[in-house]
Amino acid sequence: MNDSRSAISLCPLILLSLLTAQSHIANADEPFASDSRWMNGDWNGSRLALLEQGYDVTLNYTNELAWNAQGGFNQDKKVTYADETLLGLGIDLERTIGWQGASTQLYITNRNGEDITNQRMIDPRSGQLTSTQEVWGRGSIWRLAELSYRQNLLNDKLILRIGRFGLGEFGEFPCDFQNLLFCGNTGGSSTGTVWYNFPVSQWGLQLKYHLSNSLAVQAAVFEQNPSLQDNDNGFKMSFSGGKGVIMPFEAIYKPRQALFDLPAEVRVGAFVSTADADDVFLGADGQPQPLTPGGGYKTHSTSHGFWTVLRQQVFLVNSDPNRPVELFTQAHFNERATSYIRSSLNAGITIQGPFDVRPSDQFGLAVGRVEVSPRFKKHQELLNEMAGVTDYDSPAFLPVQDKEYSAEAFYGIRATNWLMIRPNIQYVWHPGGVNHVEDALIIGLKIQTRF
């Protein structure tokens, strides 16, 4: 499944599944039944039997289409796809072999496709700040995304997790939007050089402790190994290529009596990386690096950043707890000296079941901003000044990056219990943070199914 034909071949299958599910009257055990949890059914009862025995089998597929309807650097129209196949097996070790509070999780992924953002939206002379197709990235390869062991201790107050996995449980956030700025935690997209989100896995040890019913703290130590991003290292298990460790810390507060007497969550966290990091502006001699390029960059022994997440339900449609209206905001900040991206901010709203006739559908609206480090911007400006280039259209001109703004609105159609279709519209101001690039309008489609 490493070429485009593999993913394209799945698209007709998904469309056929949708049409079949709408017209087929069957019980939940049969393939394509709309009320089944899975597209290929319950395997004549075997799947539920496996769940009861402690084995949870996962086969999910996500496909994201994008079309540059207007604007961007390259205004030639193109439709791009990016997709991900996810295979998983979770084992409840308490049910299978009697180990109380223990479980294991295995995930393997395969990604393919292209990203309209770097294909059409941004100036190729500059760097990419975010993606309008979040599932794209980290190589079109098979990867070991997780192989972990989890153990509950101290009457479930302490949770130990060890193995290979990512930092996704820090700044944890759902991935309903198609724009990466609004999908999952912001650490991996804002500090991607040291913070690896799913599907990249690394050796790690994580502890989470519940101080009370409403307050928990968690911390972890992960290897910091840039070679894990390489296409040849999707299943790498050794520590070779390691540069240090990354240590995230987080407090999670879920007040028992939040505003509106509805659930809320507040997360505040920070990370420190011990891997050597180059300064984005200064050279080894302490002068601006462009003035003495042969001496390399100033090296810092650590880098760090912090984040916040706030989620608050504000209303229940028809007083139904399964149909909340939720407001959210995320913020992530990196130190100026070593990070290409200084900060990312977003805010938005999601509505579950906006209409009585479609109680399982979903609506989402979000806006956000990514900011390049002012020191990195100064570096670009100095390079242009030294070259004596002021004309953006000159091939020698280095585009100066500053801030990129994004907005997305989607409507998620719950076609069946196993199929969600989310058409979306995205608008990006200053793609790549370059003011000279025309604002872009993207039409997208995100399809998620459970086989």
Summary of the structure (lengths in Angstrom):
residues: 451
radius of gyration: 23.1
end to end distance: 16.7
largest distance: 73.7
contacts: 1533
relative contact order: 0.14
helix: 18%
strand: 44%
